[in-house]
C-alpha cells in the first residue's frame, strides 16, 4: 500500500477505484492510517458520520476494517486517543457497480497519513565546538536526524504527533535522551535542562 499524504483540519478525499471489483451494497472498506510515513495511527478509531453508522478501531499497526459500507460518499471521523489526542475528517467515496458481483467485495484505500506532522526544536550546549560538530539530534523511531547549528540550535521536522523520544548523539554515541510531546502540525520547543546551563525553560508550543 502506497502512502497518501493529507493535511489536518481539511477533509481528506479517498476515491475507491476499480468499480468492477465492488458491489452496490455491503462493501467492506479496509486500509491503514498513519500519523507520519511508517508510524501507525494507533490507538485510533474511524467511524462513519453520524455516529450510529459503521465504526472500527485500528490495530496496533494502524489497519482497520469498516464493514457494510454502501455505495456513495461517506464522511468519516478519525479519532486518535494517544498522548496528544486529535480528531480529523476523512471522506471516502465508494462507487456503485454491478449488483451481481459474487461475494462481499472489499475495497482497499491503501495507506493514508491523516494528520500534518509536527516538529521539535531546541538547543544543546556541549563542552567543545569539536563535540558540537560531531553531534546530531533526532527521532530514531522515524529515522530523522539533524545537525545542530554552530550555536547548538536544532529543528527536527516531520515528527509524528504524540510522545516522541529525542536523542542526542555525539560521535555516534547516544549521550542524552528526552521525551517531547508533539502536537499535530505544530512546533514544540523541547529543551532538556540537562543539556543547558541552569534550569531549562520547559516545553513551549508555537503555532
C-alpha positions in Angstrom: 0.0 0.0 0.0 1.5 3.4 -1.0 1.4 6.3 1.4 -1.1 9.1 0.7 -0.3 12.4 2.5 -3.1 14.5 3.8 -3.5 17.8 5.7 -5.1 18.1 9.1 -8.2 20.2 9.5 -9.0 19.7 5.8 -11.3 16.9 4.8 -9.3 14.0 3.1 -10.9 12.6 0.0 -10.2 9.0 -0.9 -11.9 7.6 -4.0 -12.0 3.8 -4.3 -11.3 2.9 -7.9 -11.7 -0.4 -9.7 -15.5 -0.3 -9.8 -15.8 -3.7 -11.3 -14.5 -5.2 -8.1 -17.0 -3.5 -5.9 -20.7 -4.3 -5.4 -23.6 -1.9 -4.9 -24.3 -3.0 -1.3 -22.4 -4.1 1.9 -18.9 -3.2 0.7 -16.1 -3.6 3.3 -13.5 -0.9 3.4 -10.0 -1.6 4.6 -6.9 0.5 4.9 -4.1 1.7 7.1 -4.0 5.0 9.0 -0.7 6.7 9.8 0.5 9.7 11.9 3.5 10.1 9.6 5.0 7.7 7.0 5.7 4.4 8.8 4.2 5.5 12.1 0.7 3.9 12.6 -2.2 5.9 13.9 -2.9 3.8 17.0 -4.9 3.7 19.2 -7.3 5.2 16.9 -10.9 4.8 15.7 -12.7 5.6 12.5 -16.5 6.0 12.3 -18.9 6.9 9.5 -20.9 10.0 10.3 -23.3 10.1 12.0 -22.1 8.0 14.9 -24.8 5.3 14.5 -23.2 4.2 11.2 -20.3 1.6 11.0 -17.2 2.2 13.1 -13.9 0.4 13.7 -10.8 0.6 15.7 -7.3 0.4 14.3 -4.9 -2.4 15.1 -1.5 -1.7 16.7 -0.3 -1.4 13.1 -2.9 1.2 12.1 -5.0 -1.1 10.0 -8.8 -1.1 10.1 -11.9 -2.7 8.5 -15.2 -0.8 8.1 -18.0 -3.3 7.4 -21.1 -2.9 5.3 -20.4 0.4 3.7 -22.8 1.2 0.9 -22.1 3.0 -2.4 -21.8 6.7 -2.2 -19.8 9.5 -0.5 -19.2 8.9 3.2 -17.7 11.4 5.7 -15.8 9.6 8.5 -14.3 10.8 11.7 -10.8 9.7 12.7 -10.1 10.0 16.4 -6.6 9.4 17.8 -6.6 8.8 21.5 -2.8 8.7 22.2 -0.7 11.1 24.2 -1.8 14.1 22.0 -5.4 13.3 21.1 -6.9 14.8 17.9 -9.9 14.4 15.6 -9.9 14.9 11.8 -12.1 14.0 8.9 -11.7 11.5 6.1 -14.1 11.4 3.1 -14.4 8.0 1.4 -16.2 7.7 -2.0 -17.5 4.2 -2.8 -18.8 3.9 -6.4 -21.8 2.0 -7.5 -21.0 -1.1 -9.6 -22.6 -4.2 -11.0 -25.0 -5.7 -8.4 -24.2 -9.3 -9.5 -20.6 -9.3 -8.3 -20.2 -12.6 -6.4 -19.2 -12.4 -2.7 -18.8 -9.5 -0.5 -16.4 -7.0 -2.1 -13.5 -5.5 -0.2 -12.2 -2.0 -1.1 -8.7 -1.1 0.0 -8.0 2.6 0.4 -4.3 2.0 1.0 -2.2 3.9 3.5 -3.4 7.3 4.5 -1.4 9.8 6.6 -4.4 11.5 8.3 -2.7 14.5 10.0 0.1 17.0 9.5 3.4 16.1 11.3 4.9 18.4 13.9 8.4 19.4 14.7 10.8 19.6 17.6 13.2 22.5 18.2 15.7 23.2 20.9 19.3 23.8 21.8 22.2 21.7 23.0 25.3 23.0 24.8 28.4 20.8 24.8 31.9 21.1 26.2 33.6 22.0 22.9 32.9 23.1 19.4 34.5 19.8 18.2 31.8 17.9 20.1 29.1 20.1 18.6 30.5 19.5 15.1 30.2 15.7 15.8 26.7 15.9 17.2 23.3 15.0 15.7 19.8 15.2 17.3 16.9 13.1 16.1 13.9 10.9 16.4 15.3 7.4 15.9 11.9 5.8 15.6 11.4 7.8 12.3 15.0 7.9 11.2 15.0 11.7 11.3 18.3 13.3 12.3 19.7 16.9 12.1 22.9 18.5 13.0 22.8 21.5 15.4 23.9 24.9 14.2 27.3 26.4 15.4 25.3 27.9 18.3 23.7 24.5 19.2 20.2 25.1 17.9 18.3 22.5 16.0 14.9 21.9 14.4 13.7 18.4 13.6 10.9 18.5 11.0 8.3 15.9 10.1 7.9 14.4 13.6 4.8 12.2 14.1 2.3 13.6 16.6 2.5 12.1 20.1 5.2 11.5 22.7 8.4 11.0 20.8 11.9 10.1 22.1 14.5 12.6 21.0 18.1 11.5 21.3 21.4 13.5 21.1 24.3 11.6 19.6 28.0 12.7 19.8 30.4 10.7 17.5 27.8 8.0 17.1 27.2 7.5 20.8 23.8 8.4 22.5 24.6 10.9 25.3 21.1 12.1 26.2 17.5 11.1 25.5 14.4 13.0 26.5 10.7 12.9 25.6 8.8 15.6 23.6 5.0 15.8 23.3 4.5 16.8 19.7 1.1 18.2 18.6 -0.2 17.8 15.1 1.0 20.4 12.7 2.9 22.4 15.4 6.4 23.1 16.5 7.3 22.2 20.1 10.3 23.8 21.8 11.5 21.0 23.9 14.6 22.0 25.9 16.3 19.3 28.1 17.5 21.2 31.2 20.4 18.7 31.5 21.8 19.9 28.1 21.7 23.6 29.1 23.4 25.6 31.9 20.8 26.3 34.6 17.2 25.2 34.6 15.5 24.7 31.2 12.5 26.8 30.2 10.2 23.8 29.7 8.2 22.8 26.6 6.5 25.7 24.7 4.2 25.0 21.8 4.2 27.6 19.0 1.5 27.9 16.2 
